[in-house]
């Protein structure tokens, strides 16, 4: 429908269905201690950082795989993750619940949730 086309064009959700949200490599600039994209500094490509205050998510990352770049926000703000609580039981439950063994694509928020903070 018409509304689906509008949503796909400027989705910004990080899903695999909307390739229009890909970042152009020409817009990424290397700076001292990281990279810049549209005024936002990242510690590097595929290196997560804390999301800004006011964001619903805990981390942001400029991801790169197979020549494609994308920005993702992931992690629930206000909840502890493995980096904080260090409980192997909670980690195991999260990974099985979210099917982490099958998440291999760096261009998904699920990959970063499973492989960075859990």
N, C-alpha and C positions, 0 to 999 in steps of 0.2 A: 504494500500500500504506500501511499504518498508519505505517511508519517514515518514508516520504517526507513525510507530513503533519507529523510531529513535526519533522523536519529543516527544513522550509520555515518553520515558525512562528518558530524562533529560529536562523536560519541564520547571520546576521552576516557572511556571506562577501562581500557587495557585489554579488552577481549580480543580474540583472534579474528573476529568477523569484520572488524573495521580497520582496513589497512590505511585509511585516510589519516589515522592518528599516528602514523609513522613519522619519526623525526628525520629531517633531511640532514645528511652528514655534512653538507656545506654550511649549516647553521651552527655546528659545534666548533668551538674554538678552544684550543689548548691555552691554558694560563698557568701561572705559577701554582703548584700544589693542586692541580686538577683540570677540569674542563668547564666551560661556560656554555649554556644553551639558553638563549632569550633572557639573559640577565640572571639566570639561576646557576649558582656554582655547585658542581658535584665534585667529590674527591677524585673521581675518575670514572671511566666507563666500566660498568658492571661492579661498581663499588657503592653500596647503599649508604645513605646518610639519614639523619633524623629529619623527619618532616617538620615544616614550620609550625609554630604554635597556632592553634585554631583549626588545624587540619584534623579530620576524623581518623586519619591513618597515622601510624607511628613512624614509618620509614618511606623514603623515596629513592629510586634508582634510575639511572640512565642506562638501559640495557642494550646490549649489542650482540647479535648472532646472525651469521650468514649474510653480512652486509646490510642488515636492517637495524635501525635504532628505534627505541621506544622508551617512554618514561612511564614508570609505574609507581603507585602508592600502595603499600601493603602493611599488614600488621594492625591489630586492633589497639587503638590508643586507650589507655586506662586498664589494660589487662597485662599481666606478666607473661613473658615468653621464656623460652629456655635460657636465653642469655641472662635472665635475672634470677629465675628460681632454681635452675640446675637440677630439676627432678627428672630422672631418667624414665620414671613411670609415666609422668605427664607427657614427656616427649614421645614415648612409644604410642600412647593413646592418640595424640595429635596426628602423628605420621600415618597411623592406620586409618583414622577417621577421614583424613584428607587425601588418601591414596597417593602419598608422596613418592612411592617407588616409580610411578608412571609419569611423573612430572619432569620432563627432560628439556622442555623448551624454555629458554631464558626470556623469551618474549611473552611471558605470562606472569601475572602477579602470584599465582599459586606456586610457581617454581621458587620465587624469592621467599615466600612465606615458609615453604618447606625447607629450603636449603640455607637460608641466612639466619633467621631467628628461631628456628626449630631444628 
